[in-house]
Amino acid sequence: MRFAYLAFFHDDLPASLAIACEDVDAVRRVIATTPGLALANIYLPEVATDMFNKDGPPPVFGFQLYFDELADMEAALAPSGHLQALTAPDVLSSIAGSRPTQQAMCVRPFPVDDAGLKTSGLPCSYLVHYPGPAEDMNAWLYHYVTHHPQLMRGFPGIRHIEVLSRLDWCGSLPWPRVDHMQRNRVMFDSPAALTHALQSPARLEMRADYKTFPPFSGGSLHFPMSTEAVHP
């Protein structure tokens, strides 16, 4: 899974919007039948506590579609592509007042010691967005991928680590694009497991490494989201 398409729907008036189950079902049906799809995640807001970051409510909805080939992703996003079905008036109508964003990115996976989920519910991802820019993108990315994921691996109960970086891409969905310089996703069995990790000594090591990052602007945003895997 070398490429990912991400879409998030933000509520600029916190706590006033919630996606209807029927809309989630409709999105799931569209996503699951996407040609060339390797895997997808559907994200809904969750609650977890980080000892350092308090970035407000998560997006009200999101999804991340993985593809092995860039051509397959761009075909799905084309003017007559399969994913145009997501823009039909009866899809996502319950969050019609939200602010959508979209981006396609390259995916860098990193190892964890135990990837097996141990939960009867949905796991919880911690999504981190770095809007950027960095003063020197090469220095930023090299430092990040050779330091930070290795520390993430020390989180108790971590099941997944990936770093996503920018990509020039073709797509025709009508939502506004963003060009974040980087995103990360780490995943745990539950919101409680994520909170436990974010209070652990590994979190202090992550914070110390954060202070050594090459110069960048734009800050970072951290959001806990329940994560439903959708298989084609």
Buried (B, 14 or more C-beta within 10 A) or exposed (E): EBBBBBBBBBBEEEEEBEBEEEBBEBBBEBBEEBEBBBBBBBBBBBEBBBEEBEEEEBBBBBBBBBBBEBEBBBBBBBEEBBBBBBEEEEBBEBBEEBBBBBBBBBBBEBEBEEEEBEEEEBBBBBBBBBBBBBEEBEBBBEBBBEBBBBBBBBBEBBBBBBBBBBBEBEBEBEBEEEEBBBBBBBBBBBBBBBBBBBBBEBBEBBEEBEEEBBEBEEEBBBBBBBBBEBEE
